[in-house]
Amino acid sequence: MGLATVHGIVQQAGGGIEVTSTLGTGTTFAIRLPWCSTPPPPPSGTLTPLAPLSARPGRSVLLVEDEERVRKLVRGTLEGWGYAVTEADRAEEALGLLAVSREFDLLVTDLVMPGMDGRELAARVRAERPGTAIVFISGYVPDLKRLDGFSDGVFLPKPFTPFDLLRCAERALRQRKASEAHAHTAVPVPVPGSPVGAQEL
């Protein structure tokens, strides 16, 4: 799974990892998780229905992920739900695709990659295509602190399920649409010489 992913999962659960290493002997990782004295409730035998997702036929996605296994999972999930996916294994390749490709509705990018990271890539994409929604993927939960300036970006921690991915993609698209609508809301302009609160029609 990768040490960063394991660290993120353990930290989310309120635990920690201790590492001891001896030259010529090996390394030991001790995972410590908080104890819960209350037993979990017995299963009810019924599943709580989840709100239905809306398929997104025609929506275009730029997927940037340097880990091939994760990239294939993400692409297969999104394409299965109607998205058109263009993929790249690093940020520099993605910028090359942006230079020759049509508009993308959604950028799904890993935060930590060799070379340019996902946050810088997202900033470049937003500068050229302000309407692009963004989903950031990372196995290291503290990476969430690096997302200042992307209030409508969605953070998806690894590991995740296909359902998690689809939910985050839909949420990012919805939030970006709302942000753009808010930014384009007309601000009333006072008429010079008119009483306070008067508006030009």
C-alpha positions in Angstrom: 0.0 0.0 0.0 2.9 2.4 0.5 4.2 3.9 3.8 2.5 7.2 3.2 -0.9 5.5 2.7 -0.5 3.4 5.8 0.6 6.5 7.8 -2.5 8.4 6.6 -4.9 5.6 7.6 -3.4 5.1 11.0 -3.4 8.9 11.7 -7.0 9.2 10.6 -7.9 6.5 13.2 -6.1 8.5 15.9 -3.1 6.2 16.1 0.6 6.4 15.5 3.5 4.3 14.0 6.8 3.6 15.8 9.8 2.5 13.8 12.9 0.6 15.0 15.7 -0.4 12.7 18.8 -2.4 13.4 21.6 -2.6 10.8 22.0 -6.2 9.5 18.8 -7.3 11.3 15.9 -5.5 9.9 13.2 -2.9 10.6 10.1 -3.2 12.8 7.0 -1.1 12.4 4.7 -0.9 15.5 1.2 0.4 14.8 -0.6 1.7 17.8 -4.4 2.4 17.6 -6.7 3.8 20.3 -8.6 1.2 22.4 -12.4 1.1 22.2 -14.0 -0.5 25.2 -17.5 -0.2 23.8 -18.4 -3.2 21.5 -19.8 -2.3 18.1 -23.6 -2.7 17.7 -24.7 -6.0 16.2 -25.5 -5.8 12.4 -29.1 -5.1 11.7 -29.2 -7.3 8.6 -30.3 -4.4 6.4 -28.2 -1.9 4.5 -29.0 1.8 4.6 -29.8 2.9 1.1 -27.4 5.4 -0.4 -28.5 8.5 -2.4 -28.2 7.7 -6.1 -25.4 9.1 -8.1 -26.1 10.9 -11.4 -24.2 9.5 -14.4 -22.1 12.1 -16.2 -22.1 11.3 -19.9 -20.1 13.8 -21.9 -18.1 15.1 -18.9 -14.4 15.2 -19.7 -11.7 14.4 -17.1 -8.0 15.0 -17.0 -6.5 12.3 -14.8 -2.9 12.7 -13.5 -1.5 9.9 -11.4 2.0 8.5 -11.4 1.0 5.1 -10.0 -0.3 3.0 -12.8 -2.4 0.7 -10.7 -4.3 3.6 -9.1 -4.6 5.4 -12.5 -6.2 2.3 -14.1 -8.7 2.0 -11.2 -9.7 5.7 -11.4 -10.0 5.6 -15.2 -12.1 2.5 -15.3 -14.4 3.8 -12.6 -14.9 7.2 -14.2 -15.4 5.8 -17.7 -17.9 3.3 -16.4 -20.0 6.2 -15.1 -19.9 8.0 -18.4 -16.9 10.3 -18.1 -14.5 10.8 -21.0 -11.0 10.4 -19.4 -7.6 11.6 -20.7 -4.7 10.4 -18.6 -1.2 11.4 -17.8 1.4 9.9 -15.5 2.9 13.2 -14.5 2.1 16.9 -14.3 4.4 18.0 -17.1 2.6 15.6 -19.5 -0.7 16.9 -18.4 0.2 20.4 -19.2 1.2 19.3 -22.7 -2.2 17.7 -23.1 -3.8 20.9 -22.0 -2.0 22.8 -24.7 -3.6 20.8 -27.5 -6.8 19.4 -26.0 -10.3 20.8 -25.5 -11.7 22.0 -22.2 -11.8 19.6 -19.3 -14.6 19.7 -16.8 -12.7 18.0 -14.0 -9.0 17.5 -13.0 -8.3 14.5 -10.9 -4.7 14.6 -9.7 -2.4 13.0 -7.2 -0.9 15.6 -4.8 2.6 14.0 -4.5 4.3 13.2 -7.8 7.8 13.3 -9.2 8.6 16.8 -10.5 5.7 19.2 -10.4 3.2 18.3 -7.6 -0.6 18.2 -7.9 -1.2 21.5 -6.2 1.0 23.5 -8.6 -0.6 21.6 -11.6 -4.0 22.6 -10.3 -3.0 26.2 -10.0 -1.7 26.2 -13.6 -4.9 24.5 -14.8 -7.1 27.0 -13.0 -5.1 29.9 -14.4 -5.8 28.8 -17.9 -9.2 27.2 -17.4 -11.0 28.8 -14.4 -14.1 26.6 -14.7 -12.2 23.3 -14.1 -13.4 21.3 -11.0 -10.6 19.6 -9.0 -10.2 16.4 -7.0 -6.9 15.9 -5.2 -5.8 12.4 -4.3 -3.3 11.6 -1.6 -2.3 8.8 0.8 -0.9 11.3 3.2 -3.6 13.0 5.1 -1.6 16.1 6.2 -1.4 17.0 2.5 -4.8 18.4 3.1 -3.1 21.4 4.7 -1.4 22.2 1.4 -4.7 23.1 -0.4 -4.9 26.7 0.6 -6.5 28.6 -2.2 -8.6 25.7 -3.4 -11.7 26.1 -1.2 -13.8 24.3 -3.7 -11.3 21.5 -4.4 -12.2 18.1 -3.0 -9.6 16.0 -1.1 -9.9 12.2 -1.6 -7.6 10.2 0.8 -6.2 6.8 -0.3 -7.2 4.1 -0.1 -10.7 4.8 -1.6 -13.5 2.8 -3.2 -14.9 3.5 -6.6 -18.0 4.9 -4.9 -15.8 7.3 -2.9 -14.3 8.5 -6.2 -17.6 9.1 -7.9 -19.0 11.0 -4.9 -15.9 13.2 -4.8 -16.0 13.9 -8.6 -19.7 14.8 -8.4 -19.1 17.0 -5.3 -16.2 18.8 -7.0 -18.3 19.6 -10.1 -21.2 20.8 -8.0 -19.0 23.0 -5.8 -17.1 24.6 -8.8 -20.4 25.4 -10.5 -21.6 27.1 -7.3 -18.3 29.0 -7.0 -18.5 30.3 -10.5 -22.2 31.3 -10.1 -21.3 33.2 -7.0 -18.4 34.9 -8.7 -20.6 36.1 -11.6 -23.4 37.4 -9.4 -24.0 41.0 -10.3 -23.1 43.5 -7.6 -25.6 46.5 -7.3 -23.9 49.8 -8.3 -25.2 52.9 -6.5 -26.3 55.8 -8.7 -24.1 58.8 -8.1 -26.1 61.4 -6.2 -28.9 59.0 -5.2 -29.9 58.1 -1.7 -27.9 55.3 0.1 -29.3 52.0 -1.0 -30.6 53.2 -4.4 -29.6 51.0 -7.3 -29.2 51.6 -11.0 -31.7 49.5 -12.9 
